[in-house]
Amino acid sequence: MEPDDQEFIDLIRRVRLGEPEAAGQLIRQFEPEIRRKIRTWIRMRHPDLRSIVETMDIYQSVLANFFVRAASGQFDLDDPERVLGLLVVMARNKLNSLTRDHRRQRRDLRRTESLGDDAGGDGGDPSPSRIVAGRELLALALSRLSEEERRVVDLRTSGSSWDAVATDLGGTPEGRRKQLARALSRVAHELGIDDTDGRID
């Protein structure tokens, strides 16, 4: 089921160009595993969220956040396992953020009307690629970056390593990597596609 290395590299290149078809292909590859993990985490670790969240809502939020970051050059996506690992961590962070948020607001989740076991189920075709990977979302995200942040993105999406980015713009590779991560976390929060701290490590 996994594509060979060259096919995957080409797929990621197309995702970074904001191609909805490529995004859809990537989503179909990883969607079953990610949604299974989300359902398992909710059942085993966050049962109080079962009545108020839908699996697909979480999944789409994670994918939107991922594609903005991937298309902006934040990640080094060299193999399918790396992509799956990133998506798993981002989904986990999203659930942890939801749990903290609801506990902070001191909501009594037990009084919330249950959506049932099929909430956010697998029925229908949500077309997440159309929702989260359109060029419009990417363009909107990039428009919110500063000129310097856009220069980092331009270098990364043209294939520059973090060492090359630092050589071109100054600073250290790690400093430039963190600069882009912080910028994309800010933008994702502004766009409502991420309410976590953006950490994936």
N, C-alpha and C positions, 0 to 999 in steps of 0.2 A: 504493500500500500504506500510505502514511502517512496518519493521520487529519488532518482539518483542525484549525485551531488550537483552536476551541472544544471539539471532541470530545476533543482531547488534554488540554486543561485539566481537563475533567470527569473524564477517566480518572485523571489524577494526583490529583485531589481524592478520588476513591474509593479509590485506593491508600493515601492518607494516612489514610483512615478504617479501613484494615485489611481491606478487602473482598477475599476470596480470588478472586472472579470478576474483579475489575478487575486484580488482580495477575497472574492467569493470562493475561488479554488482553495486558498489557504484556509479559509474558515471551514469549508467542508471537511478538510483533512483533520482538523483538530477539534471541531465542535463537539462530537460525541464524548470525547474524553474529558474536555473541560466541563461540560454540563454535568457529566456524571460526578465529577469531583465536587462541583458546587452543591449538587443535591446531597452527596454524602456528608460534606462539611456541615450543611444546614441541619441534617438529621442527627449527626453525631456530636457536633460541637456548638451549634447555634440553634437549638430547637425552638428558642423563643422567636426566631425570625421566620419560622415557617408560615405563620399566619399573616405576615405583612409584606413579604418580598416574593418576587417571581424570579425563577431561575433565568428566564430569557432576559429580563430587565438587567440582571447582574451581568449576564454574558455579553449583552450588547454594550453595556458601559465599559466592560473590560476591553472588548474588541475595539471600540472607538478610541479609547486611550492608547491601546497598543499601536493602532495604525497611524495615529498622529505622531507618536514617538518613532516608530519604525520609518515612516516616510520622511522624517526630519533628520534621520541619521544618528539617533541616540544609541541604537543597539548595534552590536556586531552579530549579525544573524548568519552564522556560517553553516548551520545544520538544523534539521527538523527538531532534534532533541532540545537544542537551545531555545528554539521558538516555543516549544511546548512548555519547557521549564519557566520561561518568562510569563507565559499566559497563566500557568498554575499559580505562580507567586502573586501576580496581579489580582487574580480572582480571590485568593486567600486574603490579601490586603484589603480588598473591597469588602469582604464579609466582616473582617475584623473592624473595619471603619464603621460599618453599619451597626454592629453590636455596640461599639463605644458610643456612637451617636445616640442611640435609643436609650442606653443606660444613663447617659449624661442628662438627657431630657426627662429621665425618671418616668418614662411611660410605662403603664401597666400593660404589657403585651398580651397578657392572658385575657384581657377584656376585649381585645381586638377581634373582630369577626374573622374566623378562619376562611382562607381562600381554598382550603381543601388540599388533598395530596397531589392533585393535578395542576395546582397553581404553577404557572410558568412551564407547563408541560410541553410535550413534543408535538402537539397537534398543530396543524396549519403550517404555512410557510412564512416565517417572519422576515425572510430576505435580509439577514443582517448585513450582507455585503453592501446592499444598497443604502442601508441606514448608516453604517459606520465608516465606510471606506470611500465615499464619494469625494470627488475633487473639491466640491464646495466646502466640505468640512476641513480638508487640508489647507485650502486657500485661506479660510477664515482663521485657522490656527496660526498660520505663518504671518498673516497680516498683523497679529498682535505681538510679534516679536520686535525687539529693538533692532536697529541697523547692525550692531555688532553681533547680536544673536543670529540674525539672518546670515551673516557672513560665515559663522560657524556651521550653520545648516548647509549653506551652499558648498562649502568645502567637503563636509561629510557626505552629502548626497552625490558629489562628483567622484567619490571614491577615496578621499584622503583619509589616512590613518590619524589617530589622535596625536601622534608625534608630529605628523606633517601639519596638522592644524595649529599646534603650538609653535612650530617653527615659523609658520606664515603670519600668525596673529600675535605671537608673544605669549608669555606665560608658560605653564607646564601642561603636559597632556592630561593629567588628572584634573587640573584646575579647569581646563576647557571642557572636559567631559562633565564635570559637576555643574559648570555654568549652563550648559545646554539642558541637563537634567532638571535643574531648578527652573529654567525658563519654561520648559515644556510642562512641568508640574503647575506652574502659575497659569499658563494658558489653558491647560486641561480643566483646572478648577474654575476659571472664568467661563469656560464653555459648558460647564456642568457635566463633563464626562469623567471626572475624577474628583473625589472628595477625600482621598487619602494623601499621604505625604509623598507619594510618587516613588518610594523606594522599592527596588526589586531585588536587592541583594539579601 
